[in-house]
Amino acid sequence: MVLVRPGRFELFRDPNKQYRFRLRASNGLVLLSSKGYKTRKSALTGIESVRNNCTDDARFQREQTPAGYCFDLLAENKKVIGTGELYKSARSRERGIASVQRHAPKAKIIHA
């Protein structure tokens, strides 16, 4: 059995005073970024939504753009709750999704 150190959610305010979060893997790489939220409470609700939806592979919307491969994580209502990084290949995008699925459920929340 392989032990995976948990990642972390970083909760912060952007220059426009909106709350956002990022999910980082245990190695520090950003796996997923959120949209802006008006309140801290709604951003925390977004983190819980990531935790609740990330284990369902059907919630990941995969795309290919001229710049590369990417994904969005969708809530049950089909709204985007997080966007992955840009990847050079479909295979690396799939590894990114798998990493979100491994890290998000037990990731600690760090207030940056």
C-alpha positions, 0 to 999 in steps of 0.5 A, a space after each residue: 500500500 502506498 501512503 500519500 501525504 495529503 495536499 493542502 487547500 490554500 484559502 486567500 484573498 485576491 487583489 479584488 478582495 475576493 476569496 479563492 482557494 488552490 489545491 496543492 499536492 504534497 510536493 507543492 504543485 498547484 492541482 486545482 484553482 477556484 473562481 472568486 467568492 464574495 465571502 470566506 464562508 462561500 469559499 469554504 463551501 467550495 472546498 467542501 464541494 471539491 472534496 465531495 465531487 472529486 472522487 466521481 470521475 464523471 464530474 471532471 470535464 476534460 478539454 483540449 485547447 490549442 494551448 494544451 489539455 485541461 480540466 474543470 471539476 463540476 459540482 452536481 449542478 454542473 457549475 465549475 468549482 475548480 479548474 486544473 492547470 494546463 498540461 502538455 498531454 492528455 496523459 499528464 492531464 489524467 495524472 493531474 485528475 488522479 492527483 486531485 482525487 488522491 489529495 483533495 479528500 484529506 487536504 488541510 485548509 491553510 489560510 494564506 
